Amino acid sequence: MRIIKTEKQKDNLAKYIYDISKVVFAVAVIGPIAKPESTDKYTLIVGVAFTIIVFIFASIIDSNKFKQ
């Protein structure tokens, strides 16, 4: 059974995952920059890495490589 049945569902899923990567980036990277006294290098590195991973996953879904 396929979860993604139409092209529109694939596009919506990719958009949703792109939005998740933007939220993770904002919370993990921009947040500590706005409040420097609470900056943790580990959180910054993990946030950037997770943002990149989620963005790549969304790009794969959005590309034609993900066939139905």
N, C-alpha and C positions, 0 to 999 in steps of 0.2 A: 504494500500500500504506500503510495506516494503522499507525502505531506504537502508538497508544493505541486499544485495541479495546473495552475495557469501562469502565464507570463506576468500578469498583474500581481499575483501573489509573490512571485519571485522578486519583482521590483519593489514591492512594499516591504518584504523581508530585508532586502538589501538596504533600503532607506532607514528602516528601524535599527539595523546594526550599525550603520553610519552614525546615527544619532546617539547610540550607546557609546561609541568611541569618542564622540564630542563631549558627552557628559563625564566620562572617565577622565579625559584630558583636562577638563575644567576643574574637576574636584581634586585630582592628584597633582596637577602641574600649576595651573593658574591660581588656585586657592592658596597654596603655600607662598607663592610669589607675592600675593596681596597681603599676607600676614607672615613676614620673614622670620619672626621669632619662633614660629612653630614649624620651620622648614626641616624636614627629615630627608636626607639624601636617599635613603632606602625607598621611601614612599615615592619620591620623585622618579627614581629609576624604574620601579615596578609600574608606576602609572604610565610612564612613557612606553615601556615595553608592552604593557597590556593594550594601550591605545593602538600601537602599531599592529599587534596581532589581530585585534578585532577589526581594524581597518582592512587588513589584508584578507581576512575571512569575508568581509562584506564585498570586497572587490572580486573575489573568486565567485561568489554567488551572483554578482551583477554581471560578470563576464559571460561569454558564450560557452565557457568551459564546463559550466554547470548545466548539463542537459537534463531534460525531463524524461 
